[in-house]
Amino acid sequence: MLNMNEKLDQDQEFQLDRATISEITALVRDRKVSCEELVCRYFEKIEAQQSLNAFISLDKNAAIQQAQFWDQSIRTGAACPDLIGVMIAVKDNIHVAGFPNSAGTPALAQFRPKTTAPVIQALIDQGAIIVGKANMHELAFGVTGYNTAMHINGVVGTRNAVNPLHIAGGSSSGSAVAVAAGMVPIAIGTDTGASVRLPSALNGCIGFRPTLGRYAQKDITPISHTRDTAGPMTHCMADIIVIDQLIAPSAQPFSLPKQPIRLGINAYFWESLDDDVHEQAHKALQLLKTAGIEIIPVDLPDLAQINQRISFPVVIYEGKYDLIQYLENNEIGVTLDAVVDQISSPDVQQIFKQNILPELIIDSTGQLVSVDALYQEAITEARPQLLSLYEKAFREHQLNALIFPTSPIVAPLVSEQVSSIENFQTLIRNTDPGSNIGLPGLSLPIGRGAKSKLPIGLEIDGLPNTDQEILAIGQVLEQIFRALNHH
């Protein structure tokens, strides 16, 4: 046998950095490469980029064993499963048996779950090989990935795949970086308010947040059952669709919506963009119009005010009770107080000590008040109100989706102050409303900023349970944006 480098160099099409599921599985099926060789190649890339802090734990030996199992299976002539030879990184708040599940925080660093979360087991059953657990904002309570607890010596925070002087975004920071930097073709993260879509946008890969409840939420460290979901990150839409179909099999075939596609734009999402995002996003809109996509201005009255009544009350109330329940259910032997005492990142420590533990929130008059009444109001009034605002706009304008920049700004520079509340509010502004009502949201890369040279993403959000339509539109948009993504 030729060694793998020679073999794959003959196969000019194949680039490990951007390899897709279909390219990888075809090579394995055609015996051009073994699963074990692929593990070694990807681990070389992981080891060469340790300073990005993309992983909290890795297990090369387990990955090689898994690869040898599949290589043996192929030699016996068994059929190849859908993800044969495909390496996957899993955010460290999603249980994988055999790995610790730290949720990015010291108190949970020794917790080793006995079972694997259903969202991951579905992929392992199809041949996926788990390389390790990806780094994240501590306890997923933030959107910068600047985690002071989990990092290599001397480099704090998960770093941007394109420019390590900048943040990766979060909270699924390591998952996005692992994909964007070519360490794995696929990663799974979680998204409460931004956490799959935002780091995908800031690093230049695709991130998908499914409709709430489409993916099983079992065996995942929670923030909020009203808002949390797992979601995949990849280089191409075809791979998002493969992963989505394996996690949430559907009988309906993918079909494109009736032409032309109608995408709504609302002023809230298009204000206060930095220069790079403004320029690149408007170029993308122009390309869409030229391609025959209809871009329709829509009104969403009081969107910001209604959204604000949901965001913090839900996370502060459920953030306490969902986590207590999780610690008990998994018999971790650690109390919530003990977890909080050991939180390392100052921004996360602050929200737990000032808001979550005492169940207090600052109301519209600036007073600290009990979160309880505001939580009930968020669930019974504000959420249904926000959803009906979206439904009305979609109905009146016959929209397929809303479209907007995933993040109003490119990735900020790393600093100890990067996780300030101001940065948090800016970075989460556009992704937050959709998460509050459980919508499917898809962030696609649209190239890099002229000044910053950093990646920029555009998101489409649909109504609940239109996931397959959103993914089908995503495939169309991916083709149209090709021109923007060739740097």
Sequence and secondary structure as in RCSB ss.txt:
>XXXX:A:sequence
MLNMNEKLDQDQEFQLDRATISEITALVRDRKVSCEELVCRYFEKIEAQQSLNAFISLDKNAAIQQAQFWDQSIR
TGAACPDLIGVMIAVKDNIHVAGFPNSAGTPALAQFRPKTTAPVIQALIDQGAIIVGKANMHELAFGVTGYNTAM
HINGVVGTRNAVNPLHIAGGSSSGSAVAVAAGMVPIAIGTDTGASVRLPSALNGCIGFRPTLGRYAQKDITPISH
TRDTAGPMTHCMADIIVIDQLIAPSAQPFSLPKQPIRLGINAYFWESLDDDVHEQAHKALQLLKTAGIEIIPVDL
PDLAQINQRISFPVVIYEGKYDLIQYLENNEIGVTLDAVVDQISSPDVQQIFKQNILPELIIDSTGQLVSVDALY
QEAITEARPQLLSLYEKAFREHQLNALIFPTSPIVAPLVSEQVSSIENFQTLIRNTDPGSNIGLPGLSLPIGRGA
KSKLPIGLEIDGLPNTDQEILAIGQVLEQIFRALNHH
>XXXX:A:secstr
   HHHHHHHSTT  GGG  HHHHHHHHHTTSS HHHHHHHHHHHHHHTGGG  EEEE HHHHHHHHHHHHHHHH
TT    TTTT EEEEETTB  TTS   TTSGGGTT   SS  HHHHHHHTTT EEEEEE  SGGG  SS   SSS
  TT  S B SS TTBB  SSSHHHHHHHHTTS SEEEEEESSSTTHHHHHHHTSEEEE  TTSS  TTB  S T
TT EEEEEESSHHHHHHHHHHHS  SS     SSS EEEE HHHHSS  HHHHHHHHHHHHHHHHTT EEEE   
TTHHHHHHHHHHHHHHHHHHHHHHHHHHHTT    HHHHHHT  SHHHHHHIIIIITTTEEE TTS EEEHHHHH
HHIIIIIHHHHHHHHHHHHHHHT SEEEEESSSS   B  TTTT HHHHHHHHTTTHHHHHTT  EEEEEEEE T
TT  EEEEEEE  TT HHHHHHHHHHHHHHHHHHH  
